[in-house]
Amino acid sequence: MTAHTDELADPVFVDDRLSHWAETNPDREAFTYLDRTWTWAEWNDRVRRLAGALKALGVRRGDVVSFLDKNHPACVELSFAAASLGAANAIINFRLAGDEVDYAVNDSGAKVLLVGSELMPLIDRIRGKLSTVEKIIEVTPDGGAGDEYEALLAESEPVGRDPEVERATSAW
């Protein structure tokens, strides 16, 4: 692993490391979640497809998407995909109550909300209060039949980083 790290350029964009490993080690295992495993190439493809889906849903530079679930790889995929479009992922704490969730989502200005199936009943109760959300997408833990998120990825065209995304010019 050290040899690869020595050759690795400093990242400029959030998805630079993902792109690098997908190119240099496409068939190597990137991560495992429950009973599913993805290689670097597969994971990069999922992120690129999600970016394509977000773009098709109208997400652009400066927009916000949001994620509400416990632990799911879609959260990381959404963070990478949103960043590649110049958007941000506002991750909502799953422990919040209904009025706290709608406040957090509305305050972030999220256009798209990914929600774990376990938390969909909460979202169904407050859906009318989510004034900025244009699309809600349900994710299931196992990604099995009927998973809206997996279907979205499967039908979406992958896209690369938006040319409007620029390197930050100042440090935090």
MIDOSE-1310 file (N, C-alpha, C; in nm, 2 decimals, decimal comma, always signed):
residues 172
mtah	+0,08/-0,12/+0,00/+0,00/+0,00/+0,00/+0,09/+0,13/+0,00; +0,20/+0,12/+0,06/+0,29/+0,24/+0,07/+0,33/+0,29/-0,07; +0,36/+0,19/-0,16/+0,40/+0,23/-0,29/+0,29/+0,31/-0,36; +0,17/+0,28/-0,35/+0,06/+0,35/-0,41/+0,05/+0,49/-0,35
tdel	+0,06/+0,50/-0,22/+0,05/+0,63/-0,15/+0,16/+0,72/-0,19; +0,28/+0,67/-0,21/+0,39/+0,76/-0,26/+0,36/+0,82/-0,40; +0,29/+0,74/-0,48/+0,26/+0,79/-0,62/+0,14/+0,88/-0,62; +0,07/+0,88/-0,52/-0,06/+0,95/-0,51/-0,04/+1,10/-0,50
adpv	-0,10/+1,18/-0,59/-0,09/+1,32/-0,59/-0,18/+1,37/-0,48; -0,15/+1,49/-0,43/-0,24/+1,55/-0,33/-0,38/+1,57/-0,39; -0,48/+1,54/-0,32/-0,62/+1,55/-0,37/-0,66/+1,70/-0,38; -0,73/+1,73/-0,49/-0,78/+1,87/-0,51/-0,93/+1,87/-0,49
fvdd	-0,99/+1,76/-0,53/-1,14/+1,75/-0,52/-1,17/+1,64/-0,43; -1,29/+1,64/-0,37/-1,34/+1,54/-0,28/-1,33/+1,40/-0,34; -1,36/+1,38/-0,46/-1,36/+1,25/-0,53/-1,23/+1,21/-0,59; -1,13/+1,28/-0,57/-1,00/+1,25/-0,63/-0,94/+1,11/-0,59
rlsh	-0,95/+1,08/-0,46/-0,90/+0,95/-0,41/-0,99/+0,84/-0,47; -1,12/+0,85/-0,48/-1,20/+0,75/-0,53/-1,17/+0,73/-0,68; -1,15/+0,83/-0,76/-1,11/+0,82/-0,90/-0,98/+0,75/-0,91; -0,88/+0,79/-0,83/-0,75/+0,73/-0,83/-0,75/+0,58/-0,81
waet	-0,82/+0,54/-0,70/-0,82/+0,40/-0,67/-0,90/+0,32/-0,77; -1,01/+0,38/-0,83/-1,09/+0,31/-0,93/-1,00/+0,29/-1,06; -0,91/+0,38/-1,08/-0,82/+0,37/-1,20/-0,71/+0,27/-1,18; -0,65/+0,28/-1,06/-0,52/+0,20/-1,03/-0,55/+0,06/-0,98
npdr	-0,66/+0,05/-0,91/-0,70/-0,08/-0,85/-0,85/-0,11/-0,87; -0,89/-0,12/-0,99/-1,04/-0,13/-1,02/-1,10/-0,25/-0,96; -1,03/-0,36/-0,95/-1,09/-0,49/-0,91/-1,07/-0,52/-0,76; -1,00/-0,43/-0,70/-0,97/-0,45/-0,55/-1,09/-0,41/-0,47
eaft	-1,12/-0,48/-0,36/-1,23/-0,45/-0,28/-1,22/-0,31/-0,21; -1,32/-0,23/-0,23/-1,32/-0,10/-0,17/-1,39/-0,10/-0,03; -1,51/-0,16/-0,02/-1,57/-0,17/+0,11/-1,68/-0,28/+0,10; -1,72/-0,32/+0,22/-1,83/-0,42/+0,24/-1,93/-0,36/+0,34
yldr	-2,06/-0,38/+0,30/-2,17/-0,33/+0,39/-2,27/-0,45/+0,39; -2,30/-0,50/+0,51/-2,38/-0,61/+0,53/-2,33/-0,73/+0,45; -2,41/-0,78/+0,35/-2,36/-0,89/+0,27/-2,32/-0,85/+0,13; -2,30/-0,72/+0,11/-2,26/-0,67/-0,02/-2,12/-0,61/-0,02
twtw	-2,05/-0,63/-0,13/-1,91/-0,58/-0,14/-1,90/-0,51/-0,27; -1,82/-0,40/-0,28/-1,80/-0,33/-0,40/-1,65/-0,31/-0,42; -1,61/-0,32/-0,55/-1,47/-0,29/-0,59/-1,46/-0,14/-0,60; -1,34/-0,09/-0,62/-1,32/+0,05/-0,64/-1,39/+0,09/-0,77
aewn	-1,38/+0,01/-0,88/-1,45/+0,05/-1,00/-1,60/+0,05/-0,99; -1,65/-0,05/-0,92/-1,80/-0,05/-0,89/-1,85/+0,07/-0,81; -1,77/+0,10/-0,71/-1,81/+0,21/-0,62/-1,80/+0,34/-0,70; -1,70/+0,36/-0,78/-1,68/+0,48/-0,86/-1,80/+0,49/-0,95
drvr	-1,84/+0,38/-1,01/-1,95/+0,38/-1,11/-2,08/+0,42/-1,03; -2,10/+0,37/-0,91/-2,22/+0,41/-0,83/-2,22/+0,56/-0,81; -2,11/+0,61/-0,77/-2,10/+0,76/-0,74/-2,13/+0,84/-0,87; -2,07/+0,79/-0,98/-2,09/+0,87/-1,11/-2,24/+0,86/-1,15
rlag	-2,30/+0,74/-1,13/-2,45/+0,72/-1,16/-2,53/+0,81/-1,07; -2,50/+0,82/-0,95/-2,58/+0,90/-0,85/-2,56/+1,05/-0,89; -2,44/+1,09/-0,93/-2,42/+1,22/-0,98/-2,51/+1,25/-1,10; -2,52/+1,15/-1,19/-2,60/+1,16/-1,31/-2,75/+1,18/-1,27
alka	-2,79/+1,10/-1,17/-2,93/+1,10/-1,13/-2,96/+1,24/-1,06; -2,87/+1,29/-0,98/-2,89/+1,42/-0,92/-2,90/+1,53/-1,02; -2,81/+1,52/-1,12/-2,81/+1,62/-1,22/-2,94/+1,62/-1,30; -2,99/+1,50/-1,33/-3,12/+1,48/-1,40/-3,24/+1,54/-1,31
lgvr	-3,22/+1,53/-1,18/-3,32/+1,59/-1,09/-3,31/+1,74/-1,07; -3,21/+1,80/-1,13/-3,20/+1,94/-1,13/-3,10/+1,99/-1,02; -3,02/+1,90/-0,96/-2,92/+1,95/-0,86/-2,81/+2,01/-0,93; -2,77/+2,13/-0,89/-2,66/+2,20/-0,95/-2,57/+2,26/-0,85
rgdv	-2,47/+2,32/-0,89/-2,37/+2,39/-0,81/-2,44/+2,48/-0,71; -2,41/+2,47/-0,58/-2,47/+2,55/-0,48/-2,59/+2,49/-0,42; -2,64/+2,39/-0,47/-2,76/+2,32/-0,42/-2,72/+2,23/-0,30; -2,83/+2,19/-0,23/-2,81/+2,09/-0,12/-2,90/+1,97/-0,13
vsfl	-2,84/+1,86/-0,10/-2,92/+1,73/-0,09/-2,90/+1,69/+0,05; -2,98/+1,59/+0,09/-2,98/+1,55/+0,23/-3,00/+1,40/+0,25; -2,95/+1,35/+0,36/-2,95/+1,21/+0,39/-3,00/+1,19/+0,53; -3,09/+1,09/+0,54/-3,15/+1,06/+0,67/-3,16/+0,91/+0,69
dknh	-3,07/+0,85/+0,76/-3,07/+0,70/+0,79/-2,97/+0,68/+0,90; -2,96/+0,55/+0,94/-2,86/+0,52/+1,04/-2,72/+0,51/+0,97; -2,68/+0,39/+0,93/-2,55/+0,36/+0,87/-2,58/+0,30/+0,73; -2,54/+0,37/+0,62/-2,56/+0,32/+0,49/-2,46/+0,37/+0,39
pacv	-2,40/+0,29/+0,30/-2,30/+0,35/+0,21/-2,36/+0,46/+0,12; -2,49/+0,46/+0,10/-2,55/+0,57/+0,02/-2,52/+0,71/+0,07; -2,49/+0,72/+0,20/-2,46/+0,85/+0,26/-2,32/+0,90/+0,20; -2,22/+0,81/+0,20/-2,09/+0,84/+0,14/-2,10/+0,87/-0,01
elsf	-2,18/+0,78/-0,08/-2,20/+0,80/-0,22/-2,26/+0,93/-0,25; -2,36/+0,97/-0,17/-2,43/+1,10/-0,19/-2,33/+1,21/-0,17; -2,25/+1,20/-0,07/-2,15/+1,31/-0,04/-2,06/+1,33/-0,16; -2,00/+1,22/-0,21/-1,91/+1,22/-0,33/-1,99/+1,28/-0,45
aaas	-2,11/+1,22/-0,48/-2,18/+1,26/-0,60/-2,22/+1,41/-0,59; -2,27/+1,45/-0,48/-2,31/+1,59/-0,47/-2,19/+1,69/-0,48; -2,08/+1,65/-0,42/-1,96/+1,73/-0,43/-1,91/+1,75/-0,58; -1,92/+1,64/-0,65/-1,88/+1,64/-0,79/-1,96/+1,73/-0,88
lgaa	-2,08/+1,77/-0,83/-2,17/+1,87/-0,90/-2,16/+2,01/-0,84; -2,08/+2,02/-0,73/-2,07/+2,15/-0,66/-2,18/+2,17/-0,56; -2,25/+2,06/-0,52/-2,35/+2,06/-0,42/-2,30/+2,01/-0,29; -2,38/+2,02/-0,18/-2,35/+1,98/-0,05/-2,45/+1,87/+0,00
naii	-2,40/+1,78/+0,08/-2,48/+1,68/+0,15/-2,50/+1,72/+0,29; -2,63/+1,75/+0,33/-2,66/+1,78/+0,47/-2,71/+1,65/+0,53; -2,63/+1,59/+0,62/-2,66/+1,47/+0,68/-2,74/+1,50/+0,81; -2,86/+1,44/+0,81/-2,96/+1,47/+0,92/-2,94/+1,36/+1,02
nfrl	-2,93/+1,39/+1,15/-2,92/+1,30/+1,26/-3,05/+1,21/+1,27; -3,04/+1,08/+1,26/-3,15/+1,00/+1,26/-3,22/+0,99/+1,40; -3,16/+1,05/+1,50/-3,22/+1,05/+1,63/-3,31/+1,16/+1,66; -3,32/+1,26/+1,56/-3,41/+1,37/+1,58/-3,56/+1,33/+1,57
agde	-3,64/+1,41/+1,63/-3,78/+1,39/+1,63/-3,84/+1,46/+1,50; -3,96/+1,44/+1,46/-4,02/+1,49/+1,34/-4,00/+1,64/+1,32; -4,04/+1,72/+1,42/-4,03/+1,87/+1,40/-3,88/+1,91/+1,39; -3,79/+1,84/+1,45/-3,65/+1,87/+1,44/-3,60/+1,83/+1,30
vdya	-3,65/+1,71/+1,24/-3,61/+1,67/+1,11/-3,65/+1,77/+1,01; -3,78/+1,81/+1,01/-3,83/+1,90/+0,91/-3,76/+2,04/+0,92; -3,72/+2,08/+1,04/-3,65/+2,20/+1,06/-3,51/+2,19/+0,99; -3,44/+2,08/+1,02/-3,30/+2,06/+0,97/-3,30/+2,05/+0,82
vnds	-3,40/+1,98/+0,76/-3,40/+1,96/+0,62/-3,44/+2,09/+0,55; -3,54/+2,16/+0,60/-3,58/+2,29/+0,54/-3,47/+2,40/+0,56; -3,41/+2,40/+0,68/-3,30/+2,50/+0,70/-3,18/+2,47/+0,61; -3,16/+2,35/+0,57/-3,05/+2,32/+0,48/-3,08/+2,36/+0,33
gakv	-3,21/+2,36/+0,30/-3,26/+2,39/+0,17/-3,25/+2,27/+0,07; -3,25/+2,15/+0,13/-3,23/+2,03/+0,05/-3,34/+2,02/-0,06; -3,29/+1,99/-0,18/-3,38/+1,96/-0,29/-3,42/+1,81/-0,30; -3,32/+1,73/-0,27/-3,34/+1,58/-0,27/-3,31/+1,53/-0,13
llvg	-3,39/+1,43/-0,09/-3,37/+1,37/+0,04/-3,37/+1,22/+0,02; -3,26/+1,16/+0,06/-3,25/+1,01/+0,07/-3,28/+0,97/+0,21; -3,37/+0,87/+0,22/-3,42/+0,83/+0,35/-3,41/+0,67/+0,36; -3,36/+0,63/+0,47/-3,36/+0,48/+0,50/-3,51/+0,43/+0,53
selm	-3,54/+0,31/+0,48/-3,67/+0,26/+0,49/-3,73/+0,26/+0,64; -3,64/+0,24/+0,73/-3,68/+0,24/+0,87/-3,74/+0,38/+0,92; -3,69/+0,48/+0,85/-3,73/+0,62/+0,89/-3,83/+0,68/+0,80; -3,88/+0,60/+0,69/-3,98/+0,65/+0,60/-4,11/+0,69/+0,67
plid	-4,16/+0,61/+0,77/-4,28/+0,65/+0,84/-4,27/+0,79/+0,90; -4,16/+0,83/+0,96/-4,14/+0,96/+1,01/-4,15/+1,07/+0,89; -4,09/+1,04/+0,78/-4,09/+1,13/+0,67/-4,23/+1,14/+0,61; -4,30/+1,03/+0,61/-4,44/+1,03/+0,56/-4,53/+1,12/+0,65
rirg	-4,50/+1,12/+0,78/-4,58/+1,21/+0,87/-4,55/+1,36/+0,85; -4,43/+1,39/+0,81/-4,39/+1,53/+0,80/-4,37/+1,58/+0,65; -4,40/+1,49/+0,56/-4,38/+1,52/+0,42/-4,43/+1,66/+0,38; -4,55/+1,70/+0,42/-4,61/+1,82/+0,38/-4,53/+1,95/+0,44
klst	-4,45/+1,93/+0,54/-4,37/+2,03/+0,60/-4,23/+2,05/+0,53; -4,20/+1,96/+0,44/-4,07/+1,97/+0,38/-4,08/+2,06/+0,26; -4,07/+2,19/+0,28/-4,10/+2,28/+0,18/-3,99/+2,29/+0,06; -3,87/+2,25/+0,09/-3,77/+2,27/-0,02/-3,74/+2,14/-0,09
veki	-3,79/+2,02/-0,04/-3,76/+1,89/-0,10/-3,85/+1,87/-0,22; -3,79/+1,84/-0,33/-3,86/+1,81/-0,46/-3,87/+1,66/-0,48; -3,78/+1,58/-0,42/-3,77/+1,44/-0,45/-3,72/+1,37/-0,32; -3,80/+1,26/-0,28/-3,76/+1,18/-0,17/-3,73/+1,04/-0,23
ievt	-3,62/+0,98/-0,19/-3,58/+0,85/-0,24/-3,55/+0,76/-0,13; -3,62/+0,64/-0,12/-3,60/+0,55/-0,02/-3,49/+0,45/-0,04; -3,41/+0,43/+0,06/-3,30/+0,33/+0,05/-3,33/+0,22/+0,15; -3,30/+0,09/+0,11/-3,32/-0,02/+0,21/-3,18/-0,07/+0,25
pdgg	-3,17/-0,13/+0,37/-3,04/-0,18/+0,41/-2,97/-0,28/+0,32; -3,05/-0,37/+0,26/-2,99/-0,47/+0,18/-2,99/-0,45/+0,03; -3,05/-0,34/-0,02/-3,05/-0,30/-0,16/-3,12/-0,40/-0,24; -3,22/-0,48/-0,19/-3,29/-0,58/-0,26/-3,39/-0,53/-0,35
agde	-3,48/-0,62/-0,40/-3,58/-0,59/-0,49/-3,67/-0,48/-0,43; -3,71/-0,39/-0,52/-3,79/-0,28/-0,48/-3,72/-0,16/-0,41; -3,59/-0,17/-0,40/-3,51/-0,06/-0,35/-3,51/+0,06/-0,45; -3,57/+0,17/-0,41/-3,58/+0,29/-0,50/-3,44/+0,35/-0,53
yeal	-3,35/+0,35/-0,44/-3,22/+0,40/-0,46/-3,14/+0,32/-0,56; -3,14/+0,19/-0,54/-3,07/+0,10/-0,63/-3,13/+0,11/-0,77; -3,26/+0,12/-0,78/-3,33/+0,13/-0,92/-3,28/+0,27/-0,98; -3,27/+0,37/-0,90/-3,23/+0,50/-0,95/-3,09/+0,49/-1,01
laes	-3,00/+0,43/-0,94/-2,86/+0,41/-0,99/-2,86/+0,33/-1,11; -2,94/+0,22/-1,12/-2,94/+0,13/-1,24/-2,98/+0,20/-1,36; -3,08/+0,29/-1,35/-3,13/+0,36/-1,47/-3,06/+0,49/-1,50; -2,97/+0,54/-1,42/-2,91/+0,67/-1,44/-2,78/+0,65/-1,53
epvg	-2,75/+0,76/-1,60/-2,63/+0,76/-1,68/-2,52/+0,82/-1,59; -2,40/+0,76/-1,59/-2,29/+0,82/-1,51/-2,24/+0,95/-1,57; -2,21/+1,04/-1,48/-2,15/+1,17/-1,53/-2,02/+1,20/-1,44; -1,93/+1,27/-1,50/-1,81/+1,31/-1,44/-1,83/+1,43/-1,36
rdpe	-1,72/+1,49/-1,30/-1,73/+1,61/-1,23/-1,77/+1,72/-1,32; -1,86/+1,80/-1,26/-1,91/+1,92/-1,34/-1,80/+2,02/-1,36; -1,79/+2,07/-1,48/-1,68/+2,17/-1,51/-1,68/+2,30/-1,43; -1,80/+2,33/-1,37/-1,82/+2,45/-1,29/-1,76/+2,43/-1,15
vera	-1,73/+2,30/-1,11/-1,67/+2,28/-0,98/-1,52/+2,32/-0,98; -1,49/+2,41/-0,90/-1,35/+2,46/-0,89/-1,29/+2,43/-0,76; -1,15/+2,43/-0,77/-1,08/+2,42/-0,64/-1,10/+2,53/-0,55; -1,11/+2,51/-0,42/-1,13/+2,61/-0,32/-1,00/+2,70/-0,32
tsaw	-1,02/+2,83/-0,31/-0,91/+2,92/-0,32/-0,86/+2,96/-0,18; -0,94/+2,93/-0,08/-0,89/+2,97/+0,06/-0,90/+2,85/+0,15; -0,82/+2,86/+0,26/-0,83/+2,75/+0,36/-0,94/+2,79/+0,46; -0,98/+2,68/+0,53/-1,09/+2,71/+0,63/-1,04/+2,78/+0,74
